[in-house]
């Protein structure tokens, strides 16, 4: 009889355990809620980067987050000729360093309700709190909610979000 051990630090995302001993990509491929994100990471050529040492903080949009985009957006971004646009969108969801929800909340409090985050593509995201939830706002004012925080990885942390933010 096989026994699967899921520790207190291992969170379930998309029906799959996210093991802190595995890297961001190795965990994400098992989440049924992140198949679009994984396909996009592969199409953008970012697999090796997100399997690297990092550390990275990734705001990981769910499949339903991608479905909120205007019809045809995902299909267009996944085309080889749009690789640089896709890379820009994906790297806008990544911050260099490993930042927990507690870190983000501390910065939001210190910033009197807002904290500015610089993404790896160089653009800014704004973190804020609303109804005890961490929210991420892009430069156009689109807001995403962190629905599952602190999914620890060997090379960083994932915070699952419900909306794709755009640079």
C-alpha positions as CSV (number, residue, x, y, z in Angstrom):
1,X,0.0,0.0,0.0
2,X,1.4,3.4,-1.0
3,X,1.2,6.2,1.4
4,X,1.4,9.8,0.2
5,X,2.7,12.1,2.8
6,X,1.7,15.8,2.4
7,X,3.3,17.9,5.0
8,X,1.8,21.0,6.7
9,X,4.0,23.2,4.4
10,X,2.8,21.5,1.3
11,X,-0.3,23.3,-0.2
12,X,-2.8,21.9,-2.6
13,X,-3.3,23.9,-5.8
14,X,-5.4,22.7,-8.7
15,X,-5.9,19.3,-7.0
16,X,-2.2,18.6,-6.8
17,X,0.3,18.9,-3.9
18,X,2.8,21.7,-4.4
19,X,6.0,20.3,-2.8
20,X,8.4,22.9,-1.3
21,X,11.3,20.7,-2.5
22,X,10.3,21.1,-6.1
23,X,10.9,24.2,-8.4
24,X,8.1,26.4,-9.7
25,X,7.7,24.7,-13.1
26,X,7.9,21.2,-11.7
27,X,5.0,21.9,-9.3
28,X,2.9,24.1,-11.7
29,X,2.7,21.3,-14.3
30,X,0.7,19.2,-11.9
31,X,-1.9,21.9,-11.2
32,X,-5.1,21.4,-13.2
33,X,-5.8,25.1,-12.6
34,X,-2.6,26.2,-14.3
35,X,-2.5,24.4,-17.6
36,X,-2.8,27.7,-19.6
37,X,0.0,29.2,-17.6
38,X,2.3,26.2,-18.1
39,X,1.6,26.2,-21.9
40,X,2.4,29.9,-21.9
41,X,5.6,29.5,-20.0
42,X,6.7,26.8,-22.5
43,X,5.7,28.9,-25.5
44,X,7.6,31.8,-24.1
45,X,10.7,29.8,-23.6
46,X,10.7,30.5,-19.8
47,X,10.8,27.0,-18.5
48,X,14.6,27.0,-17.8
49,X,14.4,30.4,-16.2
50,X,11.7,29.4,-13.8
51,X,13.5,26.2,-13.0
52,X,16.6,28.2,-12.1
53,X,17.9,29.1,-8.7
54,X,15.8,32.3,-8.4
55,X,14.5,33.0,-5.9
56,X,11.3,34.2,-7.6
57,X,7.9,35.4,-6.4
58,X,5.3,34.4,-9.0
59,X,1.8,35.7,-9.1
60,X,0.4,32.7,-11.0
61,X,-2.9,33.3,-12.9
62,X,-5.3,30.4,-13.0
63,X,-6.9,29.1,-16.2
64,X,-10.1,31.1,-15.4
65,X,-7.9,34.2,-15.0
66,X,-6.7,33.7,-18.6
67,X,-10.3,33.1,-19.7
68,X,-11.3,36.6,-18.5
69,X,-9.0,38.1,-21.2
70,X,-10.8,39.2,-24.4
71,X,-11.6,36.3,-26.7
72,X,-8.6,35.2,-28.8
73,X,-6.0,36.9,-26.6
74,X,-4.4,33.7,-25.3
75,X,-4.4,32.1,-28.7
76,X,-2.7,35.2,-30.2
77,X,-0.1,35.4,-27.4
78,X,0.8,31.7,-27.9
79,X,1.7,32.2,-31.6
80,X,5.5,32.0,-32.2
81,X,5.5,35.5,-33.7
82,X,4.2,37.0,-30.4
83,X,6.8,35.3,-28.2
84,X,8.2,38.6,-27.0
85,X,4.8,39.9,-26.0
86,X,4.0,36.7,-24.2
87,X,7.4,36.9,-22.4
88,X,6.5,40.5,-21.3
89,X,3.1,39.4,-20.0
90,X,4.5,36.4,-18.1
91,X,7.6,38.2,-16.6
92,X,5.2,41.0,-15.4
93,X,3.9,38.3,-13.0
94,X,7.4,37.6,-11.5
95,X,9.3,39.6,-8.9
96,X,12.9,38.8,-8.2
97,X,13.2,37.5,-4.6
98,X,11.0,35.3,-2.3
99,X,8.3,37.4,-0.7
100,X,5.6,35.8,1.5
101,X,2.2,37.3,2.0
102,X,3.4,38.5,5.4
103,X,6.3,40.4,3.6
104,X,3.8,41.9,1.2
105,X,1.4,42.9,4.0
106,X,4.3,44.5,5.9
107,X,5.3,46.6,2.9
108,X,1.7,47.6,2.2
109,X,1.3,48.8,5.8
110,X,4.6,50.6,5.7
111,X,3.5,52.2,2.4
112,X,0.3,53.5,4.0
113,X,-1.9,51.0,2.0
114,X,0.2,50.4,-1.0
115,X,3.5,48.8,-1.9
116,X,5.2,49.1,-5.3
117,X,6.8,45.9,-6.7
118,X,9.3,45.9,-9.6
119,X,8.7,42.9,-11.8
120,X,11.5,41.1,-13.7
121,X,10.4,42.8,-16.9
122,X,11.0,46.2,-15.3
123,X,7.4,47.4,-15.0
124,X,5.7,48.1,-11.7
125,X,2.9,46.3,-9.9
126,X,1.1,47.8,-6.9
127,X,0.2,45.6,-3.9
128,X,-2.6,46.6,-1.6
129,X,-5.1,45.1,0.9
130,X,-8.8,44.9,0.6
131,X,-11.0,42.9,3.0
132,X,-8.0,41.1,4.4
133,X,-7.0,40.0,0.9
134,X,-3.8,40.9,-1.0
135,X,-4.6,42.6,-4.3
136,X,-2.2,43.3,-7.1
137,X,-2.9,46.2,-9.5
138,X,-1.2,46.7,-12.9
139,X,-0.4,50.0,-14.6
140,X,-3.8,50.1,-16.3
141,X,-5.7,49.7,-13.1
142,X,-6.7,46.1,-13.5
143,X,-6.8,44.4,-10.1
144,X,-6.1,40.7,-9.3
145,X,-6.7,39.0,-6.0
146,X,-4.3,36.6,-4.4
147,X,-6.6,33.5,-3.8
148,X,-3.9,31.1,-2.5
149,X,-0.8,32.7,-0.8
150,X,2.5,31.3,0.2
151,X,2.8,28.2,-2.0
152,X,6.5,27.6,-1.2
153,X,8.8,26.3,-3.9
154,X,12.5,25.3,-3.9
155,X,13.3,28.4,-5.9
156,X,10.7,30.9,-4.6
157,X,7.1,31.2,-3.8
158,X,3.8,31.2,-5.8
159,X,0.8,33.3,-5.0
160,X,-2.2,32.1,-7.0
161,X,-4.1,35.0,-8.6
162,X,-7.6,35.3,-10.2
163,X,-6.8,37.8,-12.9
164,X,-4.0,38.3,-15.5
165,X,-2.2,41.6,-14.9
166,X,-0.9,43.3,-18.1
167,X,2.2,45.5,-18.5
